[in-house]
Amino acid sequence: MSRSKPNILVTGTPGVGKTTFCEALAGSTELEHLEVSKMVREKRLYKEWDDELDCSIFDEEMVFDALEPLLEEGGRLVDFHSSAFLDEGLLDLVVVLRADTSTLYDRLERRHYPESKVKQNVEAEIFQTCLDEAREAFEDTDLKIWELPNDTEEHMQEALERVQEFVQSYLPG
C-alpha cells in the first residue's frame, strides 16, 4: 500500500498528553488528528459501558472498521490508548508517550477523574501497559515504535521535532 503521507499512532496511558501532542503535531504538519476516544463516543463504537469507571468499553472491530478507510488514505494521526486491534500495514510509526507517575497523577486529578480511575491509570503507566501492548502487537513487523517522555514542555517540543522529522522524511514504499 502506497500513501503520500504517513499514518502515525500516538498511544499511551490516559493523561500522558496524547491529544495535546497530536493537536500540536497536526498544526505543524499536514496530518489530520483522529481522536479515537471521541469517535467511539460520537459514533457509538461500543457495545458496553463501564458504570464504575464511567467509560465505554470500545468494540475493537467497530473501531477498526471506522478507522480503516481513513487510514488507507494516509496522513492521519491516530490518538488512542490502545493499539493491539490495529493492522500494522495501516501504520508507519507508533509513538508511545510516557509520563512520570506524579505528573500523570496531577494531570488526571485536574481532569476530576475519580480516585479509582486515577489509580488504575497510574498503575497502567507504572507497568508500561500501553508500551507493552504496542510492542506485542507489532513485534513481528518492521514498524518503528518510539517511546518518548512527555512530562514537560521541553519533552513535548523534543518529541514533536523528532516526529516532524519523520513526517518530512516520509517516502511511501
N, C-alpha and C positions, 0 to 999 in steps of 0.2 A: 504494500500500500504506500503510495507516494503522496505526501502532503506538502504544501508550500510553507506551512507554519507548524511548529511543534505543538503537541499536547503535553501539558505538564500537570501531574498530580501533586498537589500540596496537601500533605496529610500530617496528622499529629493529634495529640490529646486535645479535647476541647479546652480553650483558653491559652494555647501556645501562640496564637496570633496568626492563624491561617488566613482569616478573612481580611485582616488589616494588611498582611503581606500581599495577598492576591490583588487587593484593590490598588495598592501602590505599584505592583508589577504590571497590572493591566493598564494603569495610567502612563507607564513608561515604555510599553511595548504595544504591539497591535493584537495582543491576545485578549480574548473575551473571558471574563471571570464567571464561572459557573459555581454558584454557592449551592452545593448539592443538598444540604440540610434544608435550605429554603425551598428548593424544588420538591423535596419529599413532602414538606408541609403543604405547599400550594397545589401540587398535583396529586396529593394523597397517595404517595408511593409507599404505602404501608398497609398492613392488614391488622396490626395490633398496636395498642397503646399501653405504655407502662405508667400507671397512675402514680406509683410511688416516686418515680424519677421525673414524672411529668414530661415524657417524651415518646415519640413514636419508635416503634421497632421496625425499621425500614425493611422493605422486601427487596432483596438483592436483585432478583430477576426484573422486577418492575423498574428499579432504578437503572439497571444496566440497559434495559430496553429504551428508556427515556434518554440516556446519555449516548448510546451507540451512534445514532445518526449525526449528532452534533460533533462527536469525536472523529468520525470518518472524514469530516470536512477539514479538521485541523484548526490550530490557532486557539485552543481552549486551555484555560487554567481551571482545573478541577479541584475545588476546595471541599475536602471531606475528611472525616476522621477514620474512615475505613477504606481499605484498598483491595482486599482479597477477592472481591467479586469482579474486579476489572480485568480486561483482557490486555496483556502486555503489548499486543500488536496495535492497540489504540493509543498507547502512551509512548513518549520519547524520553521522559525524565520523571523520576519520583523524588520529591523534596519532602523530607520528614523534618518538620520543625520541632525543636525541643526547648523546654524552659526549665529553669531551676524550680524545684517544688515550692519554695517560698514565694517566688514570683508568680507561679501558677495559682497558688492558693489565694494570693491577694487579688489577682485578676478575676477569679471565679467568685470570690466574695463580693467584689464590686458589681458583679452581674446579679447579685442576690440569689445565687444558687442555694438550695437547701444544703445544710451541712453534710448530709449523706452523699449528695451528688458531688460536692467539693472533694470529700474524702475519696470517693470512688475514682474521680479523675486524677487526683494527686497520686493515688496508688498506681493507676494505669501508667502515669509518667515515670514513677519510680521503677516499675517493672518493664519499661520501654515497650509497652504493648503495641503501639502503632508502628514503631520501628521494626519490631519482630514480625508483625503481620506483613509488612511490606517486603521484608527480606524473604520471608517464607513464600509469599505469593509469587515472587519474581525470581526465586533462587536459581531456577534452571533457564534463565533468559540472559540476554546481554543488556537488559535495561539498567541504566545507571540509577543508583539510589544514593542520594546525598543527605546526610544527617547534618543539620545546621542549627546552631543555637539561636534563640530569639528572645533573649532576656532584656536586652537594652536597645535603644535606638541605633547605637553603633553596630550591634549584631545584625539588626534588620537591614541596615544600609549595606553591610558586607554581603549578606545573603542575597539581597536584591541585585547587587553588582555582579555576583557570580552567576545568577540565573539569567540576568540580562545578557551577559557574555555568551551563555549557552544559546539563548534565543537568536542573537545576532549571528552566531556561527552555524546555526542550524541549516543543514542541507539535507533534504529528504533522500532516502536511499537505504 
